[in-house]
């Protein structure tokens, strides 16, 4: 399972409204190789998602937000909480990932 904090939920809702992204468009969370620690998070609305052709994806709904995660990424993200901060320490989405053994100082990449 992947969870979303109330701060992240509010920011996702605001971005969706500002960008005029329909509520039916899922939020895709993923992991790709890269960054200074080896793996980097990806987060975007998947406007091309077709539930009939992408059956290997894990699907969640958290407070009305549909989340889609490919199976490979889910192995790295299970138990993760998506959070959002606009404080002095940095503005943006943050992944609180219990599977990460090391993260870079910017918080955008990790290793297991």
N, C-alpha and C positions, 0 to 999 in steps of 0.2 A: 504494500500500500504506500502511496505517496500522499502527504497531507499539505494543506495550504494554510498559512497563518491568515488572520483577519486583515493584517496590513497588506499582504500580497493579494488577497482576494479583492480588496478595495482598489488596489492599483490596476489589477487585471481588468476589473469592471470599468474603470476610468479609461484605460487604453482602448478597450473594446469599443466604448462609446465614442471616444475622440476619433478613432480610425474607422468608425462605422462598420465594424466587423459583426456579422450576425451572431446571435447567441448560440446558434446551432453549429458554429465553427469551433472545433475542439482546439485546445491548447496542447501542442506537442512538446514534450520534454524529452531530451535525448542526451547522449554522451558520445563524443567523438575524440579521436586521438588528437593531441596537440596541447599547447600551453606549456608552461615551464615545469609542471609536475607530471605531464604525460597524458592526462585526460581533461577534456573541457566540456562544460555544460552547454546545451543548446535549449533555447526556449523561444517558441514562436507559434502564432496561430497557423494551423494547417488548413489553408483554404482549398487545397486539392484533395483532402481526405475523402476516401470512398470506403465506407465500412464493408462493402461487398468484396473488395479486392485486397484489403489489408487485414486479414484475419489473424495474423500472428502478433498483432499489437495487443498490449494490455490496455484495458479501458477502465477508467474510474470516473466517478462524478463526485465532486466535492463542492458542497454548497452551491449547486447549480452550474458549476464550471466542469465541462467535460475535459478530461485529461487523456492523452494518448501517449503511450510509451512503447517503443519497439522492444522486443524481448531481450536483445543484447544489452540495451541501455538499462532495462529494468533490473538486470543482475547487479548493476552498480548502484542503482537508485532505490532499491527496496528499503523502506523505512525512512526515507528522506522527507524533510519538511521544506517547502518553498516559502521563503520569507521575503519581505520587502522593507527596506530602511531608507529614510530620507534624512538621516542624521549627519552629524559632523564626520563620522567615520567612513562615510561613503554612501552615495545614493544609488539604489538599484536593488535588483533581486539577488537574494543570497540563498544558497542551498545548504541546509543543515543536514549533512550526510553522515550517518553513523558508520558507513562502510569505508569512508576515506581515512587512510592511515596517515596521509600527509597532504597539506594544501599549500598553495603558493601564497605569498603575502597579499596579493590582490583578491584572493578568494574565488577566482574564476577557473582555476584548474586544480586537479587533485590526482592522487594515486591511491591504489589499494594494496 
